[in-house]
Amino acid sequence: MKPEKILYKFSPELLEKCKNFSKEYIISSKDELARRGQSNLMLITSQSILGKLGEELVYATYAPYFPNLSKPDYQIYDKRYKSWEPDLVDNLTGIKFEVKSKDRFYADKYRPSWTFAKNDRKIFGSKLDSQDLDTSQFICMTVIDTKLLCGRLLSCVNLQWLHDKNLFEELDHKELTTKLTVRFDSMIKVVKTQNELWQLNI
């Protein structure tokens, strides 16, 4: 069921909080990022800010329906203890949210899509074989505009559904072999109505 509110206006204070988190993340993770060949710190910073704003959007959207929903986590973790836990969790119902965010500029230019690391065990299972997936996990797709301080939730779909519909696709940049993408246009093609993009019962 589609939530009552899927648009969200961010405060300047919240944006600043996300920027500060991103700065601390880069400082604590720069050695690990360099080891992985991720040298574009501006891009990583932007993605980190978008990610936190997306989590805030999803929390604001679903907290009215799930009062026990956890808030976005701003703790900086040691690289040795990278968390594979979902972004938001409701311990009472067991519902879990993984939040994916896209910059509005690129969403408008290239159409919305969201990338997933192939080694993400939340998405591809404990053995990375797409088996025995958590049926209580939902993927929320957001588009964020940091200049206008707003965001939109485009869908909330069950993780297993994405796999069943074969919606994890190769990226256009074939050299990026460690990631897959889910394209909004591909999602639209496999549903009869856009109501099917809102699969969490609320």
N, C-alpha and C positions, 0 to 999 in steps of 0.2 A: 504494500500500500504506500502511495506517495505521501511523504510527510507534509504537514500543513505549511511549513516554512522551509524553502530550499535556497533562498537568497539570504546573504548575511553581509552586514556592514561592519568592518573592522574599525576599532578605534586607533588613533595614532599611537596610543600607549601600548596597545597589543602588538602593533607592528614593530615598535621599538624593542619590546620584550623578545620577539622572535629574532630580530636582528642581533641582539645581544647573545641569545642562545647560539646563533649561527657562528658568531665570532669565537665564542668559547669552544664550540665544537671543532672549528678549524684549527685553533691553537693546540687543542689536546690530541688531534688526529692527524696533523700534517705529516708526521713520519710514516704513519700507516697509509695515508693517501698517496704519498710519494712512492711507497713500496708497490702499491697497486697501479702505479702509472697514472694516477689522477692528479694532474698538475694544474688544471684550470680552476684555481681557487675561487675566481669570481663566479663561475658556473656552479660550483659546489655550494658556495654561499647562497646563491639565489635559490637553488633547489632545496636547501635546508630551510630557508625562510618560507618558501611556498608550502613545504611539507607541514610545518607547524601551523601555518594559517589554515591549511586544509583540515588538520585535526581539530582545530578550534571550531571551524565551520560545522564539521560532522558532530562534534560534541554539542554545540548549540542546537543543532537540528534534532538530535535523538535523545538528549537528556530529559526533555519533557515526557517522553514515553518510557524511559529507563532511568529512574531516579538513582539507581546504584551504578550508573555508568562512570567509569574512571575518567579523570580529566587528562588532557594532554600532559605528557611527561617531559619536563625541561631539565631533567638530571643529565649531566655529562658522564658517560660511562667510559671506563678504561677500555682501550682497544682490545684487551684480552678478554673482556666480558661483554662483547657485542651481544645485544639482546635480539632473540628471534621471536619475542613475544608480540602479539598483535598490538596495534596502536591504542585502541580503546577496548575495554572489556566490561561487561556487566556480569558480575559474579553471581547475581541472583538467578538470572536466566541462562547464563552461559554464552550469551551472544557476544561475538567478537567482531570488531571492525578493523580492517586494514584500509588505510586512507591513501589514495593516490591523487597527486595534484599536478596540474598543468598550468603554465603561464598563459594568461588570456591572449597575449600577443601572438604566441606560437599556435595556440588553439585556433585563433581566427585565421591565421596565415596558412596553416597546414591541415586543419581539422583536428579535433581533440583526439589524443591518444595518450596512453600511459605505459611506462616501461616497468618491467619486473626482472630482477636479477634471477638467473637460472639456479643460483645456489640458495635462494630464499626458501627455507623449509616450511614457512607458514603457507606458502603458495603451492609448492610442488611436493610436499610431503616429507616425512622424516628421512626417507631414503632418496629424495629428489627424483622419484619415479612417478609422481602424480597419482599415487595410490594411497588409500586409507586417509583421505583428506578429512579435515574437521568440518562436519556438516553444519556447524553453528557459526561458521565464519563467513562474513559478508565483506565484499569489496565496494568501497565508496569512491566514486570518481568525481573529482572536483576540478573546477577551473577558477583560478585566482588572479585578480587584478590588483597588484600592490600599489599602483599609481592612484587608482580610484578607491582603494581601500574597500574592496568588496569581493565576494566570491559566490559561486553557484555550485550546488550539488546536482550533478547530471544523472546519477543513477546509484542504486544500492542493490547489488546483485549477489547471489550466493556463489561462493568460490567454486563449488562443484559444478554449477551451471556453466560457468565460463569454460571449464574443462570439457564438459559434455558437449558444448557447442563448438569446440575447437577454436576458441577465440584468442588463444595465445599464438601470435604470429611472429615471423621473423621481422626484424627492423629493415627499413629501406637501406640503411647503411650496413651492408653485408659484413663489414669488418668488425662490427660490434657483435661478436659471437657469444658474449656472456649474458646477453639480455634478450628478452622477448617483449612484444608490445601487444596491447589490447586497443583496438581502434573503435571509436564510438560509431563510425559508419558501419563497421562490421557487426556491431551489436544490433544496430537498427535493422539490418538486413535479416536477422534471425528471429525477430519478434513480430507478432501480428499487430500489436498496438504498443505504444510507448509505456503503457501501464505495466508491461512485463519487465520494465527496467527498474521497478520498485518491488523487490521480492521479499522484503522483511515485513512480517505481520506486525502491525502496531495498532 
